Amino acid sequence: MSRILIIEDEVAIAELEKDYLELSGFEVELETDGEAGLKRALEEAFDMYILDLMLPGINGFDICKRIRSEKNTPILMVSAKKDDIDKIRGLGLGADDYITKPFSPSEMVARVKAHLARYERLIGSNVVENDIIEIRGIKIDKTARRVWVNGEEKSFTTKEYELLVYLAQNPNRVFTKEELFRTIWGMESVGDIATVTVHIKKLREKIEMNTEGTKPQYIETIWGVGYRFKA
């Protein structure tokens, strides 16, 4: 099921969009604040973004630019502005489509379906073997940056996702906290290696069957050394 994030401050319009998309079989999340919407867009895995132009906190142009700098996911901009200059600017920043209010909800759904189908064809034509990692109930789609645990999709922050992928790509190898901190956080980080422990705990909460148990299913603590991802 495709997952869509709507960032729209007019609640009535957002709910209408959500209802029509859910009736068409999509999973839909809503955010009414620009900053909150941008944070979720960058940290979680979505298949498409429906983005209002005028938002509190940060405008749709800036959100579009930030999303496009990190992801190729389709973006549909929605606005009451009918000027060609706004449409040109939105498309120039990386939006895939631009629709003006008021619009037919069925037209919006049709556009969403068309863009998702095109994106899936594009992704499918470029898939390589290493884009999918599967280990005992965990499936990581590196192309779409999506993760499933026993068939249930889970959401991860950017660093949680990168840490999980790195460990899963190197199963049965023991990493020190210092190695993981250097690899995942790099020179841009300010802080100490305690952040590794915090992120390991968060990963376990999302992927382990029993987070309180002494025998983790996936991420094993090697006391006095670091961590190992069990294959």
N, C-alpha and C positions, 0 to 999 in steps of 0.2 A: 504494500500500500504506500503510495507516494505521500510524503509529508510536506506540508506547505506552511510557511510562516507569513501571516498578514500583519503588517505594521501600519496601523490606521487609527487616528485619534477620534474619528467620528464613530462612536460605538454602534449606532444603528446601522451604518453602512458596513462596518466590520462584521457584525452579526449576520447581516444579510448575505454577505460574501461567504462567510463560514458555512451557513446553512446550505446554500446551493452547492458548494464544493463537497461538503460531507454527503449530501444526497447523491453526488456523482462518484462516491467511493474514496474520497481523499481524507487523510488525517490532517486536521487544521489546528494550528496554534495562533493565538492572538496576542498582540502587544499594542498598547495605545500610546506609549511614550517612545520617542525616537532613540534615546540613549539605551533604554532597556531592550528595545527591539534590535539595535545594532549589536549589543552584547550577546544576545541569544543567537543572532545570525552568524556571528563569528565563532561562537563556542560550541554550537550544536549542529547536528547534521539535518539539513532540510533539502528537499528536492526542488523547491522553488520558493521565491519570495514575491509577495504582492505588497508593493511599497507606495504609501501615500506621499505626495510631494511636500505638503505643508504639515509639519509635525512639531510638537513641543520638544524642546531640548536640542534637537539637531534635525536639519531638514533632509528631505528625501534624496536630494542630489548628493549630499555628503555621505549619507548611508550607502547609496548605490556605489559611489566611488570606493568606499572602504571594503564593501563586500567583494566588488569586482577585483580588487587588488589581491585577494586571497582565494577566491573561489570562482569557478566557471558556471555555477548553478544559475538557471534562468531567473531573470528579474523582470517582473511586470510592474511598471509605474502607473499609478492612478492619480489623477489630479483634476481639479475643477478648472485649471488653467488651460485654455484652448489655443493659446498663442503658439505659432510654429517654433518660435525661438526656444520655448521651454521644452517642447518635444525634441527638438534638435539637440539641446543640451543634455537631456536625459539619455537619449540614445547614444550620444557621444561619450557619455561617462560609462557606458557599458550595459545599459538596460536593453533587454531583448524586445520589449514592446512598450507602448504607451497608450493608455486608454483614458478618455476624458469623462468626467461626471456631467450629467447623469448618464449611466450606461445600463444596458440590459444585462442582468445577471447571467442569463444563458449565453450571451456573447462572451462574457468574461470566462465562463467555464470552458467554452469552445477554444478560446485563446490559450488558456492554461493547458488543456489537453494537447493542443498542437505543439506548444513549446516543449512540453515534457516528452512527447513522442520524438521530436527532433533531437532533443538532448540525449535521450536514451539510445537513439541510433548512432549518434556521434560517439558516445562513450563505448557502445558495443563494438564499433569499428576500430577502436584503439585499445581494447582490453588485451593485456598480456598476462601470462601465467602467474606472475608474482603479485598481481594486483589483489589477489584473494589469499588470506591466511586463515586456515581452519585448524583448530586444535581442540579436540574433545569438547564439543559443544559451543566453542567460541568461534564466530565467523567475523573476520575483519575485512571489509571492502575498502581497500586503500584508495581506489579511484574516487569513490563517493564519500570517503571518510565516515563510514557507518559501521556500527558494531552490533552484533546480535549475540546474546547469551542464551543458549537453549531455546532459540527461536524467538526470543523477545528482544526487540531493539532497545539499546541503552544509549543514554546521552552522556557525553564526556566533555570536559573542558579541553582546550587545545593541548595543554601540557599533560593532562591525564591520558589523552589519546596518544600523543607522541611517546609517552613512557610505556603504555601498553603495547604499541606496535613494536617498539625497540626490543622489549623483553620477549615478545612472542616471535620475533624474527630471529632471536638468538636463544632458543630453548635449551635448558639443561646447562647453561653457562652461568657461573656465579659472577655477579657484578658487585663491586663495592659501592657504597653510597657516593663516594667521591667520583667514581667513574660515571655513574648515572647522572649526577649533578652536572658534571662537565659536558656530557654528551647532550642532554636534553635542555638544560638551561643556558649553557654556553657562557661566553664572556660578558653577555649583556646583563647577566643576573647579578643582583646585589643581595647578599644574605649568606646563609650558611646551609650546610647539607641537611639540616633538619627538615627542610622543605621536601626532601626525597621521602622521608618517613611519613610525612603528612599525605603526600600523593599516593604512596603505596597503600596506606590505610583507606583512602577514598576509592582506589581501584578495587581493593578487596571487598568493600561494601557493595560494589556494583557487579562483580563477577563471581564471587565465591558463594557457594551454597550456605556455608556456615561461617560467618565472619568471626565468631568467637572461638571456633575450634582450634585445636593445636595442630591439626593436620589439614592445612589448606589444600584445595584442589588444584590451584594454579600457581600462585606466588608464594614461594617458600622462603622463610627467613633462615639464613645460614649465620648462626650466632657468632658475633665477633668479626664477621666478614662483610655480609651484605645480603643480596637477594638472588633467587634463581626462579625462572619460569619453568615449571615442569611440563614436559611434552607428553 
